């Protein structure tokens, strides 16, 4: 009886917490809509706010909460996405990806040689142009790749799709979502002992955006601890070869355009300012402190060095530990990059979700018990036998 009451109390508490979470999102979304000067953001805030309100009312005090979560996903992600696609509204990054796909088809390169305006720059690696080559709005393919990668990683979490940090980019842009999803998939496959597939997933993510590259050393450390050096080298070879095959030809074909678009512009080193201007520490340093961009880059390098040293001194032994380490590193990078925005927080959120997924086949490798030793037989009995 006590156990039953305890379980009921735990379910009631969880339901109350989830109801409060949806209610909080219902407040945040409209406030964000009123504060933003971007049209697609306003549309998302109004529609998503209504979806969160309904989800809060539908969340039961105890028992299954699938219906409320489904409503949250529909109201915060699916319905705003459909509305924005039908209206032809989206963030600038969607147009950039679609244009890069057209450029790749017509000129053989996804980059403008001499970009001047913000819309001319393509800060993504060449693999991102593939989403612009596909028919229809690129957001369908970006979101579909994200959901498929999460499913492959075992992250069947409706709350993750309904979270504002995921639902907003899913509806208005979604450039970072397939990158984060493939990173999760790669780390999960590394924990399952599949180095080749892990390298392929991480290499594909690394061909989309620079933000995916930190996942490769974390996955290699995880594989080295769990499986040994040879599988880790196999993962590294597959990942590096995949990313190199997708990136290097375009970098060699027009080095100046590649550097200007993919390196200088994201780091805030071009005359044209990046629209990624959220008031995070790196951006504030670059904007208000003399030499602040250099200071921010130095701090970013120090943070990367500390994460690398932690991998060498105490490599992660589980998928959860690897997810936490990667989320921490990406959170520091998001805070310290000179050209940064709040949308980059989707990386630590999604990677951190690996730490809270249910233990499964990728969570730990069971130890194999040694065969029990046969009892010793006295010489006398052996001689009689």
Buried (B, 14 or more C-beta within 10 A) or exposed (E): EEEEEEEEEEBBEBBEEBBEBBBEBBEBBBEBBEEEEBBBBBBBBBBBBBBBBBBBEBBBBBEEBEEBBBBBBBBBBBBBBEBBBEEEBBBBBBEBBBBBBEBBEEEEBBBBEEBEEBBBBBBBBBBBBBBBBBEEBBBBBBBBBBBBBBEBBBBEBBBBBBBBBBBBBBBBBBBBBBBBBBBBBBBBBBBBBBBBBBBBBBBBBBBBBBBBBBBBBBBBBBBBBBBEEEBBBBBBBBBBEBBBEBBEEBBEEBEEBBBBBBBBBBBBBBEBEBBBBBEBBBBBBBBEEEEBBEBBBEBBEEBBEEBBEBBEEEBBBBBBBBBBBBBBBBBBBBBBBBBBBEBBBBBBBBBBBBBEBEEEEBBBBEEEEEEEEEEEEEEEEEEEE
